[in-house]
């Protein structure tokens, strides 16, 4: 069967954009670059923004319609273009940083800081240069997890500016408000003061060139989250949750916050923590204490990737308390899980 451009356009006229009720041709979403080489078809689709939630479903529908109008053997390559300018990969405040990634959770206690610490280590083990900012002003956890609670960063004059030198541990540059406050006392700061302290840890520190700059956010949605979005050109966000429905309800709010048109930060994926419990004496058994595959279902519903599932094991808790995160042992079950998440993130 001979394939020609008008046949491809007829097929694409059958694909409707879900929320607009019109097809791809009517919406001028098909770029004038249709190329046909035997049974190979390639062209571009134009979306308003890179975070459009219907991109994947529209691509699948377009491929299906083209094969219906031509043949199942037709090879379809669809490129994505966006009208919105691409999100900057380097922030003006962090000019040497390639990717700035926020790690968030809708509610506390789901293991967001544990994921942040272990993901940073997993990325560093793969040869990337990594920085980790503990942005949880009111409950900093990273100093404890890296066993550097007693560290006191100093400042150094660099190119005429006094900059804070991050603490290095496990090959990762780290800063936390926990280095500057009494760990036995509550931080009684209003939102503006907390946001200003966070800006200082970002702008007045010698982070240097980094492949990844991970930001461990406080739970929920607050001034601090908006400060980061307005201050930095975030490459994307990772949302951490347990499979429990109560946690998933808050995770939805976290996803909504980042994908809101006023914020417009891509969701790079979900991480399901405490996915199941496996006792050491029964390594083949899985007990779904907080529910089964809740994050997997949420990822499908929200059309975002599931980066990985982390089991509930004692070594994760013990590693965090001892300042030796489990990702340091990349051959352990949990170490492998974090290495796999880091690989997916890098891809």
N, C-alpha and C positions, 0 to 999 in steps of 0.2 A: 504494500500500500504506500502510495506517495503522500508524504506529509508536506503541507504548505502552511504559511503563516496564518492565513484566514481561518484554517481549520483549528489552529491553536487558539485563536481569538474566540471562535465559536464555543470551544470547550470552556474557556475561561469566563465566558458570559454566563455560564451555568453556576459559577461560584459567587455566592453572595457574602458581603461583609456582614457578620451577624447583627451588629447594633444599628446598621444604617439601612438595611433592607434593599440595597442596590448591589449590582454585581461588579466585578473587578473592572470590566470594560467601561461601564457607566461612570464609575468613580475615577477613571483615568489612572488606575493603579498599575497598569501594564506598561512598562518602559518600551520605547520603540527600538528594541535591540534583539528581537527574536532571531535566533540562529538555528538553522536546521542542517544536520550533516548525517544523511542516511536515516537511521532510527534514533539519532541523538537530537534532543531539543533543549535549547538553553535560552533563558530570558531573565529579566529582572522585574521584581514587584516593588512598588513604591509605597512605603508606609509613612505616616506622619511622624512617628518617633520610634526609636530603637526598642522601647519598652512596651510596644503595642501588645496587649495580652492575647490577640488572635493570630499572631504571626504563624505559629506552628500549625494551628488547625486549618488556616487558609492554605498554607503550603501543601498539607496533606490532601485537602479537597481539590486543589489545582492539579496535583499529580494524578489523582484518581480520575478526574474528568478528562484529562488529556489522554490517558490510557484507554478510557471508554470510547473516545472519538478516534483514536488511532489503533493502538495495539498494546497488549500487555508487555510486549517486548520493548516498547519505547523507553529510552533512557531520558529522564527529565532532570535538568539541572536548573534550579531556581535561585537567583541571587537576590539579596535584600538590599534596598536602598532606603534611606530615610530623608525626609524633608528637613527634620530638625538637625542642627549642627551636632556632630558627635561629641559625646562627653569628653572633656579633656583628660588625658592620661597623666598629666603632671599638674600639680597644684602650684599656684604662685607662691604659696607659703612653703611648699615642699618640692622645689624644682628638681631635685635629684631622685624623686620617688616615682616609679613607673605605675604602680597599682596601689590605690588606697581602698581598703576594704573594711567596712563596718560589720561587726559581729553583734547581733542584737537578739533579744528575746522579749516576748510580750509580758512575761511574768518572771519573778525571781525564783531561784531554786531549781532551775532546769539544767544547770551545768554549763551556762554560757561561757564563764571564765575558764572552766576546764577545757572546753572545746577551743577557746582562743589560745590558751597556753600550748596545748598539744598540737594544734594546727600550725602554730608558729614554729615549733620544733620540727614537725614533719616537713615543712617547706625548707627550713634551714638544712635538714639532712639531705634534701634533694639538690643542694648546691645553690639555693637562692639566698640573697642577702635580705634579711628580715628585720623589721622594727615592730615593736608591740607597745601600744599606748593603753594603759589602764585608765579608761575614761569614766569608770564608776567612782565618782567623787565621794559618794557617801558610804560605799562599801568596797574599797579596793581589795582585790584578792590576789593579784599577780605577784606582789612581793613575797607572800607566803608560799605560793605555788612554785616559785623559783628559788626559794630559800635565800632571799636577799632582803629580809625585813630590816636589817640593821644598816643597809647601804644608805649613804648620804651623797647624792650627786653634787658635784662641784661645778662652778662656772669657769669658762676659759675665754679669753679675748681672741676672737677669730675675725679677721678682716675688719677690725674696729668695733665689733659687737661682742658683748658679754653673753655667751651662750651656755646653756646647761648641757653637760656631757652625759648622755644616757648611760645607764649601768648595763654592762654586757655580761650575759650568762648563757651558756649553751649556744654561743654564736649569735645571740639575738640581742639587739639594742632595745632596752626597756626603760620606760618612765611611768611613774605612778604618783598620784597625790599622796599615796601611802608613805612615800619617802620623806614627805615634808610635814606630816602631822603626827601627833601622838597617837599610836595605835589603840591606846586604852580609852581615848576620849572620842565622843561623837563629833562629827563635823557639822556644826550648826551654821550653814551658809544659805543665804537666799539664792534663787536661781541665777541672778545676774553675776553674783560673786563666783559661783561654781563655774559658770560659762567662761568668765574671764580667766580663771585659773587654768581651765582646759586649753583656752587659746594660747596661754603662755607656754604650756607644755608642748604645744605644737610649733608655735612660731619662734620661740626663744630657746630652741634646743638644737644641738648640732647632730641632726639625724644623718646627714650625708646621703650619698647615693644608696638607694634601696630598690630591690625588685618588688617587695611587698611591705606595705605599712598596714598592720592590722590594728583595729581600734576595738577594744573590749568595752562596749557601751553599757550603761546602767540599764536595768530592766524597764519596760514600759515605754511611754512616749512623753518626752519632756522638753524643757528649754535646751538641755544639753544636746539632744538629737538634732533640733533645729539649728543650733549653733554650728554643729559639725557640717550639716548640709550646706549652710550658707557660707561657711568658711573654706571648706575644702571641695574640690572636684572629685567626689567619691566615684570610684570605678564600679562599685556595686556593694550589695549587702548580703550577709548570710544570716538566716534566722534559725535559732536553736529552740527546740521544744521537746518535751516528753510526749509519748503517744496518748497521754490522758486528755480527755475531752476538755476539761477545765483549762489546761495549758494550751490546747489547740485553739480555743476561742480567743485567747490573748495573742497567740501567734498570728492569727488572721489579721488582728489589728496592727501588728507590727508590719506585716506585708503590705497592708493598705496604706500605712504611713509612708513607706518608702515609694510605693507606686503611685501615690497621689500626684496628680498633675503639677501641683505646686512644689513638690519635692523631686519627683521623677528620678529616683535612683533605681537602677536595675536590681532585681533579686537574683543573685547568682545561684542560690539554692537553699534548701532546708537540710538541717542536720537533726536526726532523731536521736536524742540521748536517752539512756536508760530504756532502750528498746525492749530488752528482755533480761531475765536473770538466769545465769547458768551456775549452779554450785560446782565447786572444784571437784567434789567426789562423784558428780554425775555430769561429765563434760558434754555429753550428747543431749542433755535435757535443756529445754527452754521454758521458762515460766514468765508469762506476760503479765507482770504485776501491775503495770500502769495502762494496760490495754495493748491491743495488737495492731501495729502498722498504721497508727493514727496519722503520723506525718506523711507516710506514703500516700494515703488517701487525700490528705490536704494538698500535697504537691500536685496531685492529678487534678483536683478541683480548681486550684489557683493557677494551674498551667506553669509551674516552676519546677526546676530539677530537684530531685532528692539526691543530695551529695553522699549521704551515707547514714548507717544506723550503728550506734555505739551501744554495746551491751552494758548492763549494770554488773560490774565486778568489783570486788574489794580492792584490787590493785589500783584502780583509778582514784578512789578516795585516799588510799594510803599514799600513793605517789604525790597527790596534791598536798597532803598534810606534811609529807617529808621533804617537799621541794624538789622532787624527782619525777616529773610527769611521765606517764607510761609511754609516750611516743619516743622516749629515749631508747627504749628496747623495741626496735622496729620488727623483731621476729616474734613478739608476743601477739596474741589475738587482737588486743586493743591497739597495740602499736601498729599492726598491719591495717587496722580499720582507719586510723588517722592518716597513715601514709596514702591509703586509697583515696580518702577525701581530698588530701593535698594534691594528688595527681589530677583528680577531676577538676579541682579549682583551677589549677594551672592551665589545663586544656581549655 
